């Protein structure tokens, strides 16, 4: 499973333990929208595990229990480069549509770069 670079748990609302993330060292794109994952809880089981993944470039989050100040290393790594097609949209960087999560950026002191990006695909006939 270490070669996996795109992974979506979108819609797995009962999933609350993300200790599996530590085994995904090549993960670049992670969609945790509409899941039960959080930055709160027992060490090793929260989204803070993303901070250990050095190749991550795009994440999607929207759980109300996410505090970006606990993901500062991850947020700084998101570079906006690549194919975020896992999201069924053109996506890069931090994908988040919740104001309360974005408000937690005000507690951050170590973020060196912030890339927010998402664009729906359009089709012409």
C-alpha positions as CSV (number, residue, x, y, z in Angstrom):
1,X,0.0,0.0,0.0
2,X,3.0,2.3,0.3
3,X,3.0,3.0,-3.5
4,X,-0.5,4.4,-3.3
5,X,-0.5,8.2,-4.3
6,X,-4.2,9.0,-4.6
7,X,-6.7,8.0,-1.9
8,X,-10.3,9.1,-1.2
9,X,-12.4,8.3,1.8
10,X,-15.0,10.9,0.8
11,X,-18.3,9.9,2.4
12,X,-16.9,7.5,5.0
13,X,-18.6,9.4,7.8
14,X,-18.1,6.6,10.4
15,X,-14.3,6.5,9.9
16,X,-12.6,8.3,12.8
17,X,-9.2,6.6,13.0
18,X,-6.6,7.5,10.4
19,X,-3.6,5.7,11.8
20,X,-3.4,4.1,8.3
21,X,-2.0,7.3,6.9
22,X,1.4,6.6,8.4
23,X,1.7,3.6,5.9
24,X,1.0,5.8,2.9
25,X,4.4,7.4,2.5
26,X,3.9,8.2,-1.3
27,X,0.5,9.8,-0.8
28,X,0.1,13.0,-2.8
29,X,-3.7,13.5,-3.1
30,X,-6.0,12.8,-0.1
31,X,-9.7,13.4,-0.1
32,X,-11.1,13.3,3.4
33,X,-14.3,15.3,2.7
34,X,-17.5,14.1,4.3
35,X,-15.5,11.6,6.5
36,X,-15.4,11.4,10.3
37,X,-11.7,12.3,10.4
38,X,-10.6,15.2,12.7
39,X,-7.6,16.9,14.1
40,X,-9.0,16.2,17.6
41,X,-8.5,13.0,19.5
42,X,-5.9,10.4,20.4
43,X,-2.4,10.9,19.1
44,X,-1.6,8.8,16.0
45,X,-5.3,8.5,15.0
46,X,-6.0,12.1,13.9
47,X,-5.5,14.0,10.6
48,X,-2.3,15.4,12.2
49,X,-0.7,12.2,10.7
50,X,-0.7,14.1,7.4
51,X,2.2,16.2,8.8
52,X,4.4,13.1,8.5
53,X,3.7,12.7,4.7
54,X,6.3,14.7,2.8
55,X,4.9,14.1,-0.7
56,X,1.4,15.4,0.0
57,X,0.4,18.1,-2.5
58,X,-3.4,18.2,-2.3
59,X,-6.0,17.5,0.4
60,X,-9.7,17.9,0.6
61,X,-11.3,18.5,4.0
62,X,-14.6,19.7,5.3
63,X,-15.2,18.3,8.8
64,X,-16.2,20.8,11.3
65,X,-13.7,19.3,13.8
66,X,-10.6,20.2,11.8
67,X,-8.1,22.8,13.1
68,X,-5.6,23.9,10.4
69,X,-3.2,25.0,13.1
70,X,-2.6,21.3,13.8
71,X,-1.8,20.7,10.1
72,X,0.6,23.6,9.5
73,X,3.4,21.4,8.1
74,X,0.9,19.8,5.7
75,X,-0.7,23.1,4.6
76,X,2.8,24.6,3.8
77,X,3.6,21.6,1.6
78,X,0.5,21.9,-0.6
79,X,2.0,23.3,-3.8
80,X,-0.8,23.5,-6.3
81,X,1.0,21.4,-8.8
82,X,-0.3,18.2,-10.1
83,X,-3.4,16.3,-11.2
84,X,-6.1,16.5,-8.5
85,X,-8.5,14.4,-10.6
86,X,-9.3,12.3,-7.5
87,X,-11.7,15.1,-6.6
88,X,-13.6,14.9,-9.9
89,X,-12.7,18.5,-10.4
90,X,-9.5,20.3,-11.3
91,X,-8.0,20.7,-7.9
92,X,-4.8,21.6,-6.2
93,X,-3.5,22.6,-2.7
94,X,-6.1,22.9,0.1
95,X,-9.7,22.1,-0.9
96,X,-11.9,23.4,1.8
97,X,-15.3,25.0,1.6
98,X,-16.0,25.5,5.3
99,X,-15.4,29.0,6.7
100,X,-15.0,27.7,10.3
101,X,-12.1,25.6,9.2
102,X,-10.5,28.4,7.2
103,X,-10.9,30.6,10.3
104,X,-8.5,28.4,12.2
105,X,-5.8,29.7,9.9
106,X,-5.7,32.8,12.2
107,X,-4.1,30.5,14.9
108,X,-1.3,29.4,12.5
109,X,2.2,30.8,13.1
110,X,4.4,28.4,11.0
111,X,2.7,28.3,7.6
112,X,5.1,29.4,4.9
113,X,2.9,29.0,1.9
114,X,-0.9,28.7,1.4
115,X,-2.4,27.3,-1.9
116,X,-6.2,27.1,-2.1
117,X,-7.6,25.9,-5.4
118,X,-10.6,24.2,-7.0
119,X,-12.3,24.6,-10.3
120,X,-15.2,22.5,-11.6
121,X,-14.8,20.9,-15.0
122,X,-16.8,22.4,-17.8
123,X,-18.1,20.7,-20.9
124,X,-19.0,22.4,-24.1
125,X,-21.3,20.9,-26.8
